[in-house]
C-alpha cells in the first residue's frame, strides 16, 4: 500500500506584498503528479490547509480542486485534517462535497466520520471519534487511521474531559490513542496516526519551529506531545505544523513532519521541501521516502558589503525572493535603495547593517540650545539616537514638510 504524506499548504499565504497563489498552484500540481506517477493509494494532508480562518475564495477554489484531482476520479482516497491556521467548522462544512469525491475532512479531535457509502472505490468499514478504518481498492487488508487535528485548550478539554494539568492532558490524549489502537488495530491491517501537533522525543532536543509559524506549544495547556505516547501498533505517524522535513526519534515507528510544500518565511530560507512516500503492509516496518519538490521560488538571504555587489547578485538571481543585508558605515540613500529595487522584481527586504560609525556620545549629556532651528534640533536628536548617523535626505525632506504646515 502506497501512502503520500503532505501538510502545511497554507493556501492564500503571502510573503509581505507578494502574492504566491500561482506558486501554490504549481507545487500542488507537482504533488498531484507525484501521486499519479507513484500510483499512490491514499493521500494524508496533515493540517494547515489554509493560512487563515477566512481564506480568499481563490485559495478555497485551489484547495478543493486540488483535493478532487488527487482522488483520481474516486480511485484514490484523500484524508485531510484541520491545523491551527484552519477554521475546523469550515473544513467540515465540505463534508457533502468530500463524500461525493472520496475526500474525508476532519476538523475536530472528536469528529466521528458518519457511516456512509463513499462515492468512490474505497469503503468506510468502521468509524469512531477520531478514528476511521477504510477498505481501499486493490488491497484486501484495511487501513486504520487515528486522526488528531489541532485543538485549542477549550476543544481539547471538551474532548478529553475537564482536565487542566499538562501531564494529565498528555495522559488522557495518550490513553485515547491507546484505547483506539487496542480496540481497532492489529497486524491484519495498516495502522497510521495523523496529527497536527508539536511532537518531540521526551527529554530530547526541541524540533526546529519556523519563526513565522504560529506556536502551538500550548496544546490545551500541554507544552508538547511526546513520541513515546504513540501506541505500539502504529506503523507510521504523519505530522503537520513544523515546516521543515524531519523525523522525530523516540517513537515505535517513523514519526515524520513532511514539511510545507513552499518556503513561507525567511526563517525557511533555502530549505528543501518534500512530500513523503510511505510503502506499508500489515505487520511490517514501513519504508519512508522523502520526495523533493522543485516548484516555487527559493527564499535567499545573502549579505554584502557594497551596493554594487548586491545589485550584481540580484541581477544574476532573478528567480527567488531575496532578503539582503548590507554591511555599511552609513544608512542607505534613496538612490541606493532605488538601484536595489530596480535590480530585482522580488526583493522583499533590505536590511542595512550599519557598522564602524565613530561613537560621538559624550560622557555627560550636553545642554540643549533651544535657540537653534527646528531642523538643527531634529538632526541633533536623530544623531544622538543613531550613533552619530545623520538623517538621510528623504527623512529631512519629510521633516521639512511637517514644519511647513500652517500655524494656528
Secondary structure, DSSP 4 states (H G I P E B T S, - for coil): -EEEEE----BT-EETTEE-HHHHHHHHHHHHHHHHHTT-SEEEEES--BSSSS--HHHHHHHHHHHHHHTTTTTSEEEEE--TTS-HHHHHTTHHHHHHHTEEEE-STT--------SSS-EEEEEETTEEEEE-TT-SS-EEEEEE----HHHHHHHH-S--SHHHHHHHHHHHHHHHHHHH--TTSEEEEEEES-EE-TTSPPPP--TTSPP---BTTBS-EEGGGS-TT--EEEEES-SS-EEESSSSSEEEE---SS--SGGGTT---EEEEEE--TTS--EEEEEE---S-EEE--EESSHHHHHHHHHH--SEEEEEEEEESSPPPHHHHHHHHHT-TTEEEEEEEE--PPP---SSPPPP-TTS-HHHHHHHHHHHHTTTPPPPHHHHHHHHHHHTSPP-
